[in-house]
C-alpha cells in the first residue's frame, strides 16, 4: 500500500482553510469526517482508491510590516494519502491549488 504526504504552509486563517477543504471535498463528492481538537482540525476523506488524512493547524500570525493594522494569518495543512492512486493525488493537489489560489495583491 502506497503512502504520500503533503505539507503546505498557507497564507490563510485556519477557519478559511477548513471552509475551503469542506467545500473542496463536498464538490468532489468525497465522503469525509471532521474532528475538531484543541488547536487543530482533522479530516478523513474517502476517495475511490484510498483514504486522505488531513490535519489543519494554525501557525503564528504576525502584523504586516507595510500596514500595521493588518494581521497576516498562516495555517499548516498536512495531507497524508494511504492507498491513493497517483492520478487521484495529482487531482487533489490541483484542486487544493485552485481552492487556495489568491488572485491580486
BELBELWO-V617223 format. One record per run of one state. SS is the DSSP state (2 for helix, 1 for strand, 0 for the rest). FROM is the first residue (numbers start at 1). TO is the last residue. If there is no record, write none. Layout:
SS|FROM|TO / SS|FROM|TO
//
This chain:
0|1|2 / 1|3|10 / 0|11|13 / 2|14|28 / 0|29|30 / 1|31|37 / 0|38|39 / 1|40|46 / 0|47|50 / 1|51|63 / 0|64|70 / 1|71|82 / 0|83|85 / 2|86|99 / 0|100|105
//
